[in-house]
C-alpha cells in the first residue's frame, strides 16, 4: 500500500511562502495548515465545532442582522521564528516539504549556509493532539521564538450586497493565559466556548510571556542545536473554564506519552484506513 500511495504525495522541492500551497494535517476535528515564511513557519489552527450560534429565532437576512447569523469562527494562528532566513529561496542548498499520504505526516527539511532544519507534524486522532517536532542546528547559539495569537474572524454573509461595515462585530471574548511552558487562548461564543492550547518541551527550557489578551509568546534558550516539540489541542465546551481545564488535561496526558508512541498510534489508524479503502480492479 505504501508503494502505491507514495507517488501521490504532495512534494515541494523549493520553499513556497503562500498559504494556498500549505501542508494540511488534521485529526478529523482539528485541522492545521502549515506554510513557510523566510524565517520560519506559519500555522493556522481551526476546528469543525467552532460555531458561533445565532441569537435570532427568525432571520430575514436583512442587512442589520447579517453579522449575527450563525457562522464558523477560526481558532488561532501560530508563528515559529528560527531567527534566520532558513526558508528564503536564494539560500537553499537542499529543501523538501512533503505530505506523506500513507502516514498522514507533514515533513519539512531545509539546509542553508546558516542552518539545518527538520520539521515533522502529525495529528493523532486517538489522543486528540497535534504534534510538531522541530530540530534546528546552527553554527552559533540562537534562540527559537514562538507566537500564538487570535484576532477573530468576521461573518461575511453577502459581504458585497447587504453587509454592514462593522469591523468590531464578533471579535469580543478572547483571552490568553500562560504557564511555564504553555499558552492557552480561550474564546466565548454564543452557546459554547473553546480553548486552543499548546505545551512545549525543549532542550533549552522555553519561557512564555503574555503580550496581551490576544497574543502570547514563547522563547527557547540560545543553543547551537535546539530540539522543540509542541503539543496542540482545541477543546470545545459549555464554558471557558471547562474548555481550558479539558484542554490542559489532554495536553498533559499527551506530553506524558512518548512522541514515538503517539506517532505509532497515529500511523496504525491511517494504515488501517488505507487498507479498508483499497480497491483492486483487474
C-alpha atoms as one frame of an Amber mdcrd trajectory, in Angstrom:
protein
   0.000   0.000   0.000   2.788   2.434   0.847   4.354   1.960  -2.595   1.010
   2.691  -4.246   0.435   5.909  -2.280   3.964   7.358  -2.305   3.829   8.593
  -5.935   0.811  10.718  -4.958   2.500  12.503  -2.030   2.406  16.298  -2.195
   6.051  17.386  -2.562   7.727  20.799  -2.850  11.425  20.975  -3.729  11.694
  24.701  -3.017  10.033  26.915  -0.369   6.659  28.420  -1.280   5.654  31.278
   1.090   1.966  31.080   0.163  -0.744  29.597   2.431  -2.676  28.278  -0.582
   0.252  25.861  -1.027   0.401  24.957   2.662   0.660  21.467   4.152  -2.652
  20.372   5.771  -2.841  17.963   8.703  -5.817  17.081  10.888  -7.440  14.530
  13.186 -10.993  14.777  11.825 -11.967  17.694  14.089  -8.934  19.936  14.488
  -7.083  20.946  11.352  -3.817  22.819  10.868  -2.442  24.436   7.730   1.353
  24.851   7.763   3.173  27.166   5.387   6.505  28.999   5.272   7.861  32.479
   5.641  11.522  33.381   5.170  12.400  32.844   8.846  10.054  30.078   9.944
   6.562  28.582   9.949   3.011  29.912   9.983   0.299  27.583  11.307  -3.433
  28.255  11.083  -5.479  26.231  13.602  -9.195  25.567  13.114 -11.824  23.111
  14.327 -15.113  21.821  12.913 -17.053  22.712  16.099 -16.242  26.428  16.494
 -19.766  27.526  15.638 -20.975  30.908  16.847 -24.724  30.256  17.064 -27.216
  32.894  16.006 -29.088  34.797  18.682 -32.026  35.223  16.328 -35.059  32.941
  16.163 -36.366  34.330  12.880 -33.805  35.653  10.438 -34.975  37.676   7.451
 -31.420  38.137   6.126 -31.728  41.881   6.480 -28.549  43.958   6.465 -28.912
  44.995  10.112 -28.609  41.383  11.283 -26.115  39.835   8.838 -23.277  39.960
  11.385 -25.357  37.959  13.879 -26.021  34.925  11.693 -24.570  31.577  12.740
 -21.009  31.215  11.433 -17.906  29.100  11.916 -15.143  31.045  13.686 -11.424
  30.467  13.322  -9.247  29.116  16.146  -5.801  30.689  16.332  -2.626  31.393
  14.383   0.852  30.293  15.406   4.178  31.648  14.166   7.523  29.885  14.664
  10.614  32.059  14.147  14.023  30.391  13.749  15.743  33.806  13.836  17.422
  33.381  10.429  16.320  33.145   6.757  16.232  29.347   6.796  13.434  29.139
   4.201  14.389  32.021   1.915  14.737  30.635  -1.599  18.133  32.080  -2.528
  19.891  30.373   0.436  18.656  26.809  -0.146  21.285  24.085  -0.536  18.721
  21.312  -0.084  14.975  21.511   0.548  11.913  19.290   0.648   8.416  19.800
   2.055   6.134  16.762   1.847   2.752  15.418   2.843   3.122  11.641   3.141
  -0.318  10.184   2.419   0.400   6.742   3.860   1.341   8.192   7.278  -0.622
  11.488   7.114   2.661  13.153   8.057   3.958  16.604   7.107   7.748  16.959
   6.903   9.977  19.914   6.044  13.750  19.696   5.592  15.966  22.647   4.751
  19.749  23.072   4.547  21.228  26.569   4.158  24.648  28.100   4.889  23.183
  29.227   8.245  21.141  26.270   9.433  19.886  22.733   9.138  16.153  22.482
   9.835  13.977  19.377  10.252  10.234  19.567  10.996   7.668  16.773  11.472
   3.961  17.330  12.156   1.019  14.968  12.589  -2.434  14.979  14.221  -3.159
  11.991  16.466  -6.899  11.272  16.440  -6.830   8.860  19.401  -5.215  11.384
  21.772  -6.816  14.498  20.208  -3.432  16.182  19.935  -1.390  17.674  17.101
   2.375  17.280  17.473   5.019  19.496  15.883   8.664  18.402  16.228  11.412
  20.820  15.196  15.185  20.337  15.221  17.397  23.270  14.245  21.181  23.194
  14.029  23.255  26.350  13.625  26.896  27.417  13.845  26.274  29.568  16.924
  23.780  29.651  19.810  20.474  31.167  18.670  17.021  31.090  20.343  13.788
  29.946  18.707  10.720  32.160  19.142   7.079  31.102  19.002   3.971  33.335
  18.983   0.321  32.350  19.376  -2.472  34.815  18.683  -6.163  35.178  17.924
  -7.651  38.336  16.464 -11.034  36.936  15.478 -12.838  36.338  12.204 -15.667
  38.186  10.510 -19.041  36.899   9.363 -19.043  37.605   5.627 -22.634  36.791
   4.688 -23.321  38.530   1.354 -20.479  40.978   2.034 -20.885  42.957  -1.168
 -24.662  43.123  -1.068 -26.088  43.845   2.387 -23.182  43.717   4.827 -22.977
  46.404   7.481 -19.399  47.619   7.830 -18.858  46.671  11.481 -15.221  45.539
  11.824 -15.641  45.074  15.591 -18.594  42.673  15.293 -17.968  39.214  16.767
 -14.435  39.955  17.962 -15.001  40.211  21.727 -14.368  37.492  24.290 -10.787
  36.409  23.542  -8.410  35.840  26.478  -4.876  34.475  26.899  -3.419  32.527
  29.823   0.182  31.295  30.099   2.034  28.751  32.241   5.751  27.979  32.449
   5.709  26.166  29.111   2.138  26.566  27.887  -0.124  29.043  26.103  -3.939
  28.838  26.260  -6.180  31.030  24.114  -9.891  30.964  25.014 -12.914  32.360
  23.223 -16.509  32.653  24.408 -19.051  32.111  21.630 -22.830  32.199  21.595
 -23.785  28.831  23.075 -20.296  27.357  23.551 -16.689  28.271  24.292 -13.371
  26.904  23.107  -9.711  26.770  24.073  -6.703  26.495  21.763  -3.876  25.220
  23.949  -0.240  24.351  23.356   2.506  22.995  25.596   6.157  22.944  24.522
   9.168  20.866  25.504  12.698  21.907  24.575  16.268  21.007  25.450  16.720
  24.673  26.373  13.665  25.233  28.582  11.121  27.514  26.846   9.893  30.618
  28.642   6.419  32.036  27.998   5.103  35.583  28.239   1.643  37.076  27.828
   1.789  40.044  25.448  -1.882  40.991  25.766  -5.297  39.311  25.747  -4.953
  38.214  22.142  -1.296  37.163  21.972   1.398  35.302  23.915   4.971  34.388
  23.063   7.437  31.634  23.905  11.225  31.580  23.527  13.826  28.857  23.994
  17.312  29.464  25.318  20.095  30.104  22.812  21.686  26.845  21.648  23.541
  25.658  18.546  21.151  22.695  18.427  17.571  23.260  19.516  15.016  20.460
  19.810  11.472  21.776  20.229   8.272  19.709  20.499   4.894  21.459  20.572
   1.680  19.666  21.592  -1.541  21.364  20.442  -5.215  20.765  21.215  -8.532
  22.513  20.539 -11.335  21.791  23.023 -14.956  22.947  22.770 -17.116  23.033
  25.915 -20.001  24.851  27.537 -17.857  27.385  29.394 -14.409  28.909  29.006
 -13.255  27.353  32.289 -14.383  23.872  31.264 -12.772  24.174  27.827  -9.449
  25.312  29.316  -9.386  22.610  32.004 -10.119  19.831  29.493  -7.578  21.199
  27.018  -4.848  21.251  29.686  -5.670  17.697  30.759  -5.464  16.407  27.164
  -2.123  18.133  26.573  -0.563  16.950  29.830  -1.662  13.394  29.108  -0.165
  13.535  25.607   3.029  15.056  26.932   3.494  12.122  29.290   3.352   9.771
  26.302   6.467   9.395  24.156   6.146  11.112  20.779   7.107   7.839  19.081
   4.151   6.144  20.796   1.769   8.914  19.702   3.026   8.606  16.135   2.731
   4.804  16.209  -0.938   5.125  17.245  -1.478   7.725  14.520   0.211   5.527
  11.892  -1.812   2.461  12.848  -5.110   4.314  12.384  -4.142   5.627   8.958
  -2.716   2.324   7.755  -5.968   0.620   8.767  -7.949   3.313   6.919  -5.984
   2.818   3.705  -6.367  -0.955   3.868 -10.141  -0.623   4.300 -10.454   1.816
   1.404  -8.235  -0.127  -1.013  -9.941  -1.414  -4.143  -8.160  -3.506  -6.770
  -9.751  -3.601 -10.261  -8.111  -6.072 -12.677
